[in-house]
Amino acid sequence: MSNVFWITGLSGAGKTTIGEELYERLKKHNGSVVLLDGDNLRSVFGNIFGYSADERKKSAMCFSRLCKLLSGQGITVVCCTVSMFDIVRDWNRRNINGYVEIYVKASPETLLERDQKGLYSGFKKGTSSEVVGMDIQMEEPKAPDVVIENDGHLSIDECVNEILETIGGF
């Protein structure tokens, strides 16, 4: 059975880093694995989606449907995306077999410290807007299968082990 590992959290929480390691581990045991990342998916879709709440919802639903299509063909999917809406995650849970929701959390201080894309510092300076967690509210996942507190206390291996333990390992 294929799974969809939906890794969600704010920008800088560590979704992609954890997702890349999960992908590598899964690939060793099952060749039919694909890694999807929100930023890369935006590019694949021709950057047709903006960053408003409505545009983010549309893009998240496209990502969800793509994950359902791939998993329906026996491909395990690791999808790293902000996915800030309950309606999207609820749709995933109802429509995607083998759906595993992982919420990667980090403190505001950690997010500001990491700030690889300059989103949070730009918002504080007034040069950025439509930043999830700042001027766009994120609906925190209500019932994720795994919650990872990623303020740097756990190694990436420990984070991935926690996810794999949830599905019973390999």
Secondary structure, DSSP 8 states (H G I E B T S, - for coil): ---EEEEE-STTSSHHHHHHHHHHHHHHH-S-EEEEEHHHHHHHTTT---SSHHHHHHHHHHHHHHHHHHHHTT-EEEEE-----HHHHHHHHHH-TTEEEEEEE--HHHHHHH-TTSHHHHHHHTS----BTTTB-----SS-SEEEE-SSSS-HHHHHHHHHHHTT--
